[in-house]
Amino acid sequence: MIAGANVLLYFGANLAPRLSTFVLLLVLTRLLPVEEYGLFALVVTTGEILDMAVGGWVRLFILSSDSGRGEPSPAQFGRTLVLTVGSCLVSLVGAVVLALVQPSLAGPFTVAVLVYVASFAILRLGLTLLQTRQNHKLYAAIEVGRAVLSLACAIGAEAMFGSSFLTASLGVSLATLVMGLIGCAAAFRDMPRPTIPLAGYRAALAFGLPIVLVTVLGQVVGWLDRFILNHAMGPASVGLYAAAFALARQPIELFSGSLNPYTYPTLVRSYLSDGREVAGRVQAGTLLALLLLCGAVTIGVAVLAQPFGALVLPEAYRIEATRVMPWIALATLCTSLKNFCFDNVFFVVRKNWLQLVSMVPPAIVSAVLGLLVIPIGGPQAAAMVAALSALVALIGSAALSLRQLPFTIAPRALLGLVVSSGLGALAMIAVRSLVAGAPSIVVLLVCTPAFAVVYAAGLALFGFSLRRMFDRPWEVWHGDAALRPPVSASASC
């Protein structure tokens, strides 16, 4: 399969579940009371925290160790299964401990989280194994199937069993479990019969421990605000914040999350096969691609927050959404650059403790400012704290990452991004003023193309090739292509 097709497959695999989640969140704002919606958001938040903090490092270890290599040995596969099951059990214990610490989140809430964590652990295992075997088509099919089934099961559960966060959450988890089992069954066919080794875990744990600590700190930066809001103002405030948060975050992460499954294995292979110089060019190009895509969406979300919120959210959510969305868009941009560009270097060079160092300052900022200002300022204060914390995290990660894998970006490329973004934003603001008072859908339909046309024209003038986003996104800017050799073929998928 050609590389461009792989990019499209991963884009579709990332688009489908995100679009499904986005639609589900919007539908649930109309099916659930605000308090129940807030509890549903907390289930998802808690499940994501436990899954990523305890199990995320296992998946990164598998990808870093096995991407692009031959078939793993029975002992390696057995070790993978042991690490996956062990991390899942720890996550389940974490859900029970949370219920003991915060009794308001016990009972049905704990059940919802337990099922959520277990189902996603199975799904992630299957997808990770498919990714290491470069089975791109099946990976995409599993994710698209999960997207469709999750939406159908959650809405169907609400229709049959009433308006409750528990029924919606169990519907999502059931769909995830079904597709996860299908993915694991398909992946296991290409794997050897596992044997359970008694040794060989020290390297994995040494790799994973700093990632666990980093992820915990990252979750403090990214998700603590919801628990503070719930404690200070109740689940209704969480519901208002979560709806606006999802509305601003999903469009940006759609693009960043689509690139990473393709660019990260490429970075690993280029570093191992071609050396630091080639890997540095891949990293520089990846940063430009992320800025090009995610920066544009961030501008659109910030400028069009009011009509966007008015179009898709019930009236009770709209005022808060307009206040929150620009800050969350900025926070998501910073987080995407950190997670999907600079942090990847720590995994590639196996110096994960540096990532831990980079996360301490933003975690402190998030916890201290969150406890001080969120109970007073509510969702808007939470969004501002999120943006500041994400910016601090990005700066720290970039500073440490560049010491391990230095690279340079041509000033003309950065100037092109800034100028093109500025002209596109001005065009969008001008058109918005011309259609002031028109229905929200009209505002969005005329402003978005205005920005896209001006932005694309500016990028082309400065030497960017948008066509390369579907082929080699790390070579999206070719203004100095004549001055440097292309990235080695060994760095492509």
Secondary structure by P-SEA (a helix, b strand, c coil): ccaaaaaaaaaaaaaaaaaaaaaaaaaaaaaccaaaaaaaaaaaaaaaaaaaaccaaaaaaaaacccccccccaaaaaaaaaaaaaaaaaaaaaaaaaaaacccccaaaaaaaaaaaaaaaaaaaaaaaaaaacaaaaaaaaaaaaaaaaaaaaaaaaacccccaaaaaaaaaaaaaaaaaaaaaaaaaacccbbbbcccaaaaaaacaaaaaaaaaaaaaccaaaaaaaacccaaaaaaaaaaaaaaccccaaaaaaaaacaaaaaaaaaacccaaaaaaaaaaaaaaaaaaaaaaaaaaaaaaaaaaaacccccccaaaaacaaaaaaaaaaaaaaaacaaaaaaaaccaaaaaaaaaaaaaaaaaaaacccccccaaaaaaaaaaaaaaaaaaaaaaaaaaccccccaaaaaaaaaaaaaaaaaaaaaaaaaccccaaaaaaaaaaaaaaaaaaaaaaaccccccccccccccccccccccccccccccc
